[in-house]
Amino acid sequence: MGLLPELTPEEIERYARHIVLHDIGGAGQRKLKAAKVGVVGAGGLGGPLLLYLAAAGVGEIHVIDDDVVSASNLQRQILFGEKDIGRPKVEAAAEVLRQLNPHVRVVGHKTRLDAGNARGLIDACDVLADGSDNFDTRYIVSDACFFAKKPLVTAAVGPFDGSLTTLKPYETGPAGRPNPTYRCLFPEKPPPGSIPTCAEVGVLGALTGMVGALMALEVIREIVGFGPSMVGRLALFDLMNMRFETISYGWDEDNPLNGRKAVAGKN
């Protein structure tokens, strides 16, 4: 990030509870101000994620979404209200975030992230967070972050369940092996139609709020650098039974990004 920006008197007052927090402090808050974070999807996960990133003082937030607000979104997508129905989500989200924190620069990208534009969108950011609702986008984002060497916080939800992890597969873990990729965790995309959509089976609104807020926590952790990373760990949430657990997963030497064959092909 280079030289960290100074905080204005107004920002010092606004972020006082972070600044007195031992593991963030003034230096951590300045890191947040210097950071550029890209958020893929401004829906159920993206809403609380964006709100907490803006409230935390992340200096520049890029919102990537091609959708418009619909009435069925309002049950869980807390960025929006009745007046926003029919508006582009990036436009409505930017308006709310600027009202929440005028010290934050919000950049809206009304486009669907795909293989053609992913690298350009990602290169503008220091950290990415993927709250998209389909495997095609998740694979594209994770692959692009691997090649761009950008940390990625990725999460997903079902009707009453969710998961979250952080990916930094361009780095080596403590044991000297590469960190796992998204393809180590999910080697192949599920066949089309094999996983019901939110529109088909529903989703508990408060679940998206909880997981989205945890995504914000993990993004802030990556920027500031406190506590153990979620790299190589998958958090699982079962709100039907109120059960939470974290499992470890590792590098798959056959994965196509940093597996043995991929590395050998570069030599």
C-alpha positions in Angstrom: 0.0 0.0 0.0 3.0 2.3 0.3 2.8 5.3 2.6 -0.3 5.1 4.7 -2.7 8.2 4.6 -3.2 10.2 7.7 -6.5 10.3 9.4 -8.4 13.6 9.6 -9.8 14.8 13.0 -13.3 13.8 11.8 -12.1 10.3 10.9 -10.3 9.9 14.3 -13.6 10.6 16.0 -15.6 8.4 13.7 -13.3 5.4 14.1 -12.5 5.9 17.8 -13.7 2.4 18.8 -11.3 0.9 16.2 -8.4 3.1 17.2 -8.6 2.1 20.8 -8.9 -1.6 19.8 -5.5 -3.0 20.5 -5.3 -5.2 17.4 -6.4 -2.4 15.0 -5.3 0.9 16.4 -4.3 4.0 14.4 -2.0 2.1 12.1 -4.7 -0.5 11.3 -7.3 2.2 10.6 -4.8 3.9 8.3 -4.4 0.6 6.4 -8.2 0.4 6.1 -8.2 4.0 4.7 -5.5 3.0 2.1 -7.3 -0.2 1.0 -9.2 -0.8 -2.1 -11.7 -3.7 -1.8 -13.8 -5.3 -4.6 -17.1 -6.8 -3.8 -18.7 -9.2 -6.3 -22.5 -9.2 -5.8 -24.5 -6.6 -4.0 -27.2 -9.0 -2.8 -27.9 -10.9 0.4 -24.3 -11.4 1.3 -23.0 -8.2 -0.4 -25.4 -5.9 1.5 -24.1 -6.4 5.0 -20.6 -6.9 3.7 -20.7 -3.5 2.0 -22.3 -1.7 4.9 -19.6 -2.9 7.4 -16.7 -2.2 5.0 -18.0 1.3 4.5 -18.6 1.8 8.2 -15.1 0.5 9.0 -13.5 3.1 6.8 -12.2 1.1 3.8 -11.0 3.9 1.6 -12.2 2.6 -1.8 -15.0 0.1 -2.4 -15.7 -1.3 -5.9 -19.2 -2.8 -6.2 -19.6 -5.3 -9.1 -23.2 -6.3 -10.0 -25.4 -6.2 -13.1 -28.8 -6.8 -11.5 -31.6 -4.4 -10.6 -33.5 -4.4 -7.3 -36.7 -6.5 -7.2 -39.4 -6.8 -4.5 -38.3 -10.3 -3.7 -34.9 -9.0 -2.8 -36.1 -6.9 0.1 -36.6 -9.9 2.5 -32.8 -10.2 2.9 -31.0 -7.5 0.9 -30.9 -4.8 3.5 -29.2 -2.2 1.4 -32.4 -1.5 -0.4 -36.0 -0.3 0.2 -39.2 0.0 -1.7 -38.0 3.2 -3.4 -35.1 1.2 -5.0 -37.2 -1.4 -6.9 -36.2 -1.3 -10.5 -32.9 0.6 -9.8 -29.5 -0.9 -10.6 -28.2 -2.4 -7.4 -24.8 -0.7 -7.8 -26.5 2.7 -8.1 -28.7 2.1 -5.0 -25.8 0.6 -3.0 -23.4 3.5 -3.8 -26.0 6.0 -2.6 -26.5 4.2 0.7 -22.8 3.8 1.3 -22.0 7.4 0.6 -24.6 8.5 3.0 -23.3 6.1 5.7 -19.7 7.3 5.3 -18.7 10.2 3.1 -15.0 9.5 3.7 -15.3 6.3 1.6 -15.0 6.4 -2.2 -17.5 4.0 -3.9 -17.0 2.9 -7.4 -20.0 1.1 -9.1 -19.5 -1.4 -12.0 -22.9 -2.2 -13.5 -21.6 -5.4 -15.2 -21.6 -9.1 -14.8 -18.1 -10.3 -13.9 -17.0 -12.8 -16.5 -13.9 -14.4 -17.9 -13.4 -11.4 -20.2 -13.5 -8.6 -17.7 -12.5 -10.3 -14.4 -8.9 -9.4 -14.5 -9.5 -5.8 -15.3 -12.0 -5.4 -12.4 -9.8 -7.3 -10.0 -6.5 -5.5 -10.8 -8.1 -2.2 -9.4 -8.4 -3.8 -5.9 -6.2 -5.0 -3.1 -8.6 -7.6 -1.6 -11.7 -9.2 -3.2 -14.9 -10.6 -1.6 -17.2 -12.8 -3.6 -20.8 -12.9 -2.5 -22.1 -14.2 -5.9 -24.9 -16.8 -6.1 -23.5 -19.2 -8.7 -20.6 -21.5 -9.2 -19.6 -20.1 -12.7 -18.8 -16.7 -11.2 -17.1 -18.2 -8.1 -14.7 -20.2 -10.3 -14.0 -17.2 -12.5 -13.3 -14.9 -9.5 -11.1 -17.4 -7.7 -9.1 -18.2 -10.8 -8.6 -14.5 -11.6 -7.5 -13.7 -8.0 -5.0 -16.5 -8.2 -3.3 -15.1 -11.3 -3.6 -11.5 -10.0 -2.2 -12.6 -6.6 -5.0 -11.0 -4.7 -6.6 -12.3 -1.5 -10.1 -13.6 -1.9 -12.8 -14.0 0.8 -15.6 -16.2 -0.6 -18.8 -17.3 1.0 -22.1 -19.1 0.0 -25.4 -19.8 1.6 -28.2 -22.3 1.3 -31.7 -22.2 2.9 -30.4 -22.4 6.5 -26.7 -23.0 6.0 -23.6 -21.2 4.9 -19.9 -21.4 4.5 -16.9 -19.1 4.3 -13.2 -19.3 3.6 -10.2 -17.1 2.5 -8.0 -18.0 -0.5 -4.4 -17.0 -1.0 -3.1 -19.9 -3.2 -0.3 -17.8 -4.7 1.5 -18.1 -1.4 3.1 -21.0 0.4 1.8 -22.4 3.7 3.8 -23.0 6.9 4.6 -26.6 5.8 6.2 -25.4 2.5 3.3 -26.6 0.4 1.2 -24.2 -1.7 -1.9 -22.8 -0.1 -5.1 -24.5 -1.5 -7.1 -23.0 -4.3 -10.9 -22.9 -4.7 -10.5 -25.8 -7.0 -8.8 -27.8 -4.2 -12.0 -27.3 -2.2 -14.4 -27.8 -5.1 -12.5 -29.6 -7.9 -15.5 -29.6 -10.3 -18.6 -27.4 -10.8 -21.8 -29.2 -9.9 -23.8 -30.2 -13.0 -26.4 -27.6 -14.1 -29.6 -27.9 -12.1 -28.1 -30.2 -9.4 -28.2 -27.5 -6.8 -31.6 -25.6 -6.3 -31.5 -21.9 -6.6 -32.6 -19.4 -3.9 -35.7 -18.7 -5.9 -36.6 -22.4 -5.8 -35.9 -23.3 -2.2 -35.7 -20.0 -0.4 -33.2 -18.6 2.1 -33.4 -17.3 5.7 -32.8 -13.6 5.4 -30.9 -13.2 8.7 -28.5 -16.0 7.6 -27.3 -13.8 4.7 -26.8 -10.9 7.2 -24.7 -13.1 9.5 -22.5 -14.5 6.8 -22.1 -11.2 5.0 -20.9 -9.6 8.3 -18.4 -12.3 8.8 -17.1 -11.7 5.2 -16.5 -8.1 6.2 -14.6 -9.3 9.3 -12.4 -11.5 7.2 -11.7 -8.7 4.7 -10.7 -6.4 7.5 -8.5 -9.1 9.0 -6.7 -9.4 5.7 -6.1 -5.7 5.4 -5.1 -5.0 9.0 -3.5 -8.4 9.8 -4.8 -9.6 13.2 -5.6 -13.1 14.4 -5.3 -16.4 12.4 -6.3 -16.4 8.8 -9.1 -18.5 7.3 -6.7 -19.7 4.6 -7.0 -23.5 4.5 -10.0 -23.4 6.8 -13.7 -23.6 5.9 -16.3 -22.2 8.4 -19.6 -24.0 8.2 -22.8 -22.6 9.7 -26.0 -24.6 10.3 -28.7 -22.2 11.6 -31.4 -24.8 11.6 -29.6 -26.6 14.5 -27.5 -23.6 15.6 -24.2 -25.5 14.9 -21.0 -23.9 13.9 -17.7 -25.6 13.0 -14.5 -25.1 11.1 -12.8 -27.8 9.1 -9.3 -27.7 7.6 -8.7 -28.4 3.9 -5.4 -28.6 2.0 -3.7 -28.3 -1.3 -4.6 -30.8 -4.0 -1.5 -31.5 -6.1 -3.7 -32.3 -9.1 -5.5 -28.9 -9.1 -4.9 -27.0 -12.4 -3.7 -23.7 -11.0 -0.8 -24.5 -8.6 -0.7 -28.3 -8.8 2.4 -30.2 -9.7 1.6 -30.4 -13.4 0.7 -26.7 -13.6 4.0 -25.7 -12.0 6.0 -28.2 -14.1 4.4 -26.7 -17.2 5.8 -23.3 -16.4 9.4 -24.6 -16.1 
